């Protein structure tokens, strides 16, 4: 029987292997750069936090992992993520124990930064990319080569995971697996994958409302749909029970560590509403912590619920992706205690929108007519600003060279894709926006900050980025309404 696949689809599929290798090569290159807190005692950085969790989970009983004890000082990188992160750390810790037990020696391994240990840690992150890149590429068809190329070279997540050092690829990969499963109507599988994402990093809650309303919307008004909802409910309960069963007797300690309301409204100079408004109104000095928690909850719900209710009424995969983006962006802009790295959560679904055909109509320079382009410019634009917004963190980690190389490569490919559309108003705005980023970088290099305002450049970065994110939030909500 003749194959139904066309020769063009076979030739397109051949690009998947080199593009995957390109993505891995970029991540390997970044891994040779410094990591967070390198040679900076006494706290070091996120690299040490991940290593320390391996030390704690291997050497202490499970009941002490989230509790402050003589052997577990929670002020020194205490575990503050859900059970799946702790169990993952334990697995890696046992592997490290086999390779070199000194890497996880209780108390004696603090600040471990040997070359061999760095290779071990970097390889563990690289392996986790299987969980991230596989569903990300599978969400696109093989003939969408420009989109796949941009996915391979997108700099933000590799700079954080393979430079700064974290395992965001696991929670983001599980979320993408859930999106992929729901695209194929594998509802229970998708629910299980997203439940695992929630149990790996609590910031996956940014995507929780769209998953809830997308699954509920088309099913609540029929008996067969109600049966599906019951199956989903059982799947979610079973998955959570599986992750939490070892921690039942210490659940209160785990939850307290997962939601640290005592840490403050935002972390460093994050590009969100609260940090931006604090430039002119010192909300943290004026209002109590309880009042700020309530205000953050109110603003977050008000910002995200309209798009979720719209998804409940009009369910489609495209609107689901937009609702995921709107929910994550709303949480990033308005919720309590947000890190600059959290922009990776909305960025993940924005990257899936690279192939958004409804946003791919631009005015061609030569013909003066509107014609389709293979990649969504708003998604590319968002990716650039998301990476730019993390510049102060990357600079602190001595990752400036990798940032410049990553942004340079990404913008070069973007130029090739959009160079014939410079007469289009949105392309012109994109160019001005990128020039604004470039200008801020130049000023920071050549102009010393005033003594009165030593943090003026991180502040300008966050304000510039937050303004963009607010406009993107309006744009993606508008798109969900009109599409």
KAFEN-V517195 format. One line per field, one symbol per residue. ss: DSSP state (H for helix, E for strand, C for the rest). phi: phi as a letter, one per 30 degrees, with the letter a starting at -180 (. if undefined). burial: 1 if it has 16 or more other ideal C-beta (glycine too) atoms within 10 Angstrom, else 0. A space follows every 10 residues. Layout:
ss = ???
phi = ???
burial = ???
This chain:
ss = CCCCCCHHHH HHHHHHHHHH HHHHHHHHHH HCCCCCCCCC CCCCCHHHHH HHHHHHHHHC CHHHCCCCEC CECCCCCCCC CCHHHHHHHH HHHHHHHHHC HHHHCCCCCC CCCCHHHHHH HHHHHHHHHH HHHHHHHHCC CCCCHHHHHH HHHCHHHHHH HHHHHCCHHH HHHHHHHHHH HHHCCCHHHH HHHHHHHHCC CHHHHHHHHH HHHHHHHCCC CCHHHHHHHH HHHHHHHHHH HHHHHHHHHH HHHHHHHHCC HHHCCECCCC CCHHHHHCCC CCHHHHCCHH HHHHHHHHHH HHHHHHHHHH HHHCCCHHHH HHHHHHHHHH HHHHCCCECH HHHHHHHHHH HHHHHCHHHC EEECCCCCCE EECCCCHHHH HHHHHHHHHC HHHHHHCCCH HHHHHHHHHH HHHHHHHHHH HCCCHHHHHH HHHHHHHHHH HHHHHHCCCC HHHCCHHHHH HHHHHHHHHH HHHHHHHHHH HHC
phi = .dddddeddd dddddddddd ddeddddded ddddcdidhb dcchadeddd ddddddddcc dedcdccdbd cbdddchdeb bdeddddddd ddddddddda dddbddidce iebdddddde ddddddddde dcdedddddc dddddedddd ddcedddddd dccejacded dddddddddd dddcicdddd dddddddddc bdddeecdde ddddddedcd cbdddddddd ddeddddddd dddcedcedb edddddddbd dddjdachcd dbdddddddc bdddddcddd dddddddddd dddcdedddd dddbcadddd dddedddddd dddbddhccd dddddddedd dddecdddcc cbdddddicd bdcdbddedd dedddddedc eedddddicd dddddddddd dddddddcdd bdddeddddd dddddddddd dddddccddd ddbdcddedd dddddddddd dddddddddd ddd
burial = 0000000000 0100110011 0011011001 1011111100 0001111111 1111111110 0001111000 0100001111 1111111111 0110011000 0011000011 0100001101 1101110110 1110111011 0101011111 1111111111 1111111111 1111111111 1110001111 1111111111 1111111111 1111111010 0000000100 0100110011 0010001001 0011001100 0000110011 1111110100 0010000000 0110110011 0011001101 1100100011 1111111111 1111111111 1111111111 1111110011 0111000000 0011111111 1111111111 1111111010 0110111001 1011001101 1001011001 0011001001 1001000000 0000001111 1101110111 0110111011 000
